[in-house]
């Protein structure tokens, strides 16, 4: 599960009547601020990605020159990914695709500055839109994350793990059917099955 960096955002949260703002609770109990529902959804997806080791919102600001003036730009999110024994850092700007298209000429200079800044630090800069974010992965993360904090019920956990070892690769329905005779027992064990998947003790 991802952890939130101890560093605070470089600027304060902007509140708006036109967009959703707030905080999302991460898997380690930390919280990250967001300034739109799309940013919130991206944080949820990152938090559920087992490769992500750290998340930091509004991680830095940079200055760049455009049309003879000094401008300031703050990306939305930095995420550190575990790649074997190495760490890969990604810096993300989260924007709706329609907004990017409508304002591309204004946004392009800041994004070019961000690409240069990240390259100089050995990082990568990427734009993410609803096409990258609102996918089946996000749907699964939304569903499963509610089960991560459930207390273990050891009898169900051990029975499910024992049965899975015997079956090998299978489906949730087949695993429950093989582990328990009665529908009542299967339904009672189901939250533990989702928790095992949500906490990566079972691969799915």
C-alpha positions in Angstrom: 0.0 0.0 0.0 1.2 3.5 -0.8 2.4 5.8 1.9 2.1 9.6 2.0 5.2 11.6 2.0 5.8 13.6 5.2 6.4 16.7 3.1 3.5 19.1 2.9 2.2 20.5 -0.4 4.1 23.5 -1.6 0.9 25.6 -1.8 -2.4 25.7 0.0 -5.5 23.9 -1.1 -7.6 26.0 -3.5 -11.3 25.9 -2.7 -13.8 26.4 -5.5 -17.6 26.3 -5.9 -17.1 24.8 -9.4 -15.0 21.8 -8.4 -14.8 19.2 -5.6 -12.1 19.8 -3.1 -11.1 17.8 0.1 -8.9 15.0 1.4 -8.7 11.3 0.6 -7.6 8.8 3.2 -4.7 6.6 2.0 -4.0 3.0 2.8 -1.5 3.8 5.6 -3.9 6.2 7.3 -2.4 9.3 5.8 -4.4 11.9 3.9 -3.8 13.7 0.6 -5.6 16.8 -0.5 -7.3 17.1 -3.9 -8.7 20.0 -5.9 -11.1 18.1 -8.2 -12.9 14.8 -8.4 -10.4 13.7 -11.1 -7.5 14.3 -8.8 -9.2 12.4 -6.0 -9.8 9.5 -8.3 -6.1 9.5 -9.4 -5.0 9.5 -5.8 -7.3 6.5 -5.1 -5.8 4.6 -8.1 -2.2 5.4 -7.1 -2.9 4.4 -3.5 -4.1 1.0 -4.6 -1.2 0.4 -7.0 1.1 -2.0 -5.1 4.1 -0.6 -7.0 3.7 2.8 -5.6 5.9 3.4 -2.5 5.2 7.0 -1.8 2.7 9.7 -2.9 3.2 13.5 -2.5 0.6 16.1 -3.7 1.8 19.4 -5.1 5.4 18.2 -4.6 7.3 21.3 -5.9 6.9 24.6 -7.8 9.1 25.7 -10.6 9.6 28.9 -12.4 9.9 29.4 -16.2 10.0 32.2 -18.7 7.2 32.8 -21.1 6.5 35.8 -23.3 9.0 37.8 -21.4 7.6 37.1 -17.9 8.5 34.7 -15.1 5.7 32.2 -14.5 5.2 29.7 -11.7 3.9 26.1 -12.1 3.1 23.5 -9.5 2.3 19.9 -10.7 -0.4 17.9 -9.0 1.2 14.7 -7.8 4.6 12.9 -7.5 4.6 9.1 -7.1 7.6 6.9 -6.4 7.4 3.4 -8.0 9.3 0.3 -6.9 11.1 -1.2 -9.9 12.9 -4.2 -8.5 15.7 -2.7 -6.4 15.3 0.7 -8.0 12.8 3.5 -7.6 11.2 5.3 -10.5 9.7 8.8 -9.9 6.7 10.0 -11.9 5.3 13.5 -11.7 1.7 13.9 -12.8 -0.5 16.7 -14.0 -4.2 15.7 -13.8 -6.5 17.5 -16.2 -9.8 16.7 -18.0 -9.1 16.0 -21.7 -11.5 18.8 -22.8 -9.7 21.3 -20.6 -6.3 20.3 -22.1 -7.6 20.7 -25.6 -9.3 24.0 -24.9 -6.2 25.5 -23.2 -3.3 23.7 -24.8 -1.5 26.8 -26.0 -1.6 28.3 -22.5 -0.6 25.1 -20.8 2.1 23.9 -23.2 5.0 26.2 -21.9 4.5 25.1 -18.3 4.4 21.5 -19.3 7.6 21.8 -21.4 9.3 23.4 -18.3 8.1 20.5 -16.2 9.5 18.0 -18.6 12.9 19.7 -18.5 12.8 19.9 -14.7 11.9 16.3 -14.3 14.5 15.2 -16.8 17.2 17.1 -14.9 16.2 15.2 -11.7 16.0 11.7 -13.4 12.2 11.7 -13.2 9.4 11.5 -15.8 6.5 14.0 -16.3 3.1 12.8 -17.6 -0.3 14.2 -18.2 -3.2 12.0 -17.1 -6.8 12.5 -18.0 -10.1 10.7 -17.3 -9.1 8.2 -20.0 -6.2 7.1 -17.9 -7.9 7.4 -14.6 -11.6 6.3 -14.8 -11.0 2.7 -15.8 -11.8 -0.8 -14.4 -8.8 -0.5 -12.1 -10.4 2.5 -10.4 -13.7 0.7 -10.0 -11.9 -2.3 -8.4 -9.9 0.0 -6.1 -13.0 1.8 -5.0 -14.7 -1.5 -4.2 -11.8 -3.3 -2.5 -10.3 -0.5 -0.5 -13.2 -0.5 2.0 -12.1 -4.1 3.0 -8.5 -3.3 3.8 -9.2 -2.2 7.4 -11.4 -5.2 8.4 -10.0 -7.2 11.3 -8.9 -10.7 10.3 -11.1 -13.6 11.0 -8.5 -16.3 11.1 -10.7 -19.3 10.5 -12.0 -17.9 7.3 -8.6 -16.6 6.2 -6.8 -19.9 6.8 -9.6 -21.9 5.1 -9.5 -19.7 2.0 -5.7 -19.8 1.8 -5.6 -23.6 2.3 -8.3 -24.1 -0.4 -6.5 -21.8 -2.8 -3.3 -23.7 -2.5 -5.1 -26.9 -3.4 -7.0 -25.4 -6.3 -4.4 -23.2 -7.9 -5.6 -20.4 -10.1 -9.3 -20.1 -9.8 -12.2 -17.6 -9.5 -13.7 -16.1 -6.3 -16.9 -18.1 -6.9 -15.1 -21.3 -7.3 -12.8 -20.7 -4.3 -15.8 -20.1 -2.0 -17.7 -23.1 -3.4 -14.7 -25.4 -2.8 -14.0 -23.9 0.7 -17.6 -24.1 2.1 -20.6 -26.3 1.6 -23.3 -23.8 2.7 -24.3 -20.5 1.1 -24.3 -19.0 4.6 -20.7 -19.8 5.2 -19.7 -18.6 1.8 -21.3 -15.3 2.4 -19.7 -15.0 5.8 -16.3 -15.7 4.3 -16.7 -13.3 1.4 -15.5 -10.1 3.2 -12.3 -11.9 4.1 -11.8 -13.0 0.5 -12.1 -9.4 -0.6 -9.7 -8.3 2.2 -7.1 -10.9 1.1 -7.2 -9.5 -2.4 -7.3 -5.8 -1.3 -4.2 -6.4 0.9 -2.4 -8.3 -1.8 -2.3 -11.6 0.1 -4.1 -13.1 -2.8 -3.2 -12.1 -6.3 -6.0 -11.2 -8.7 
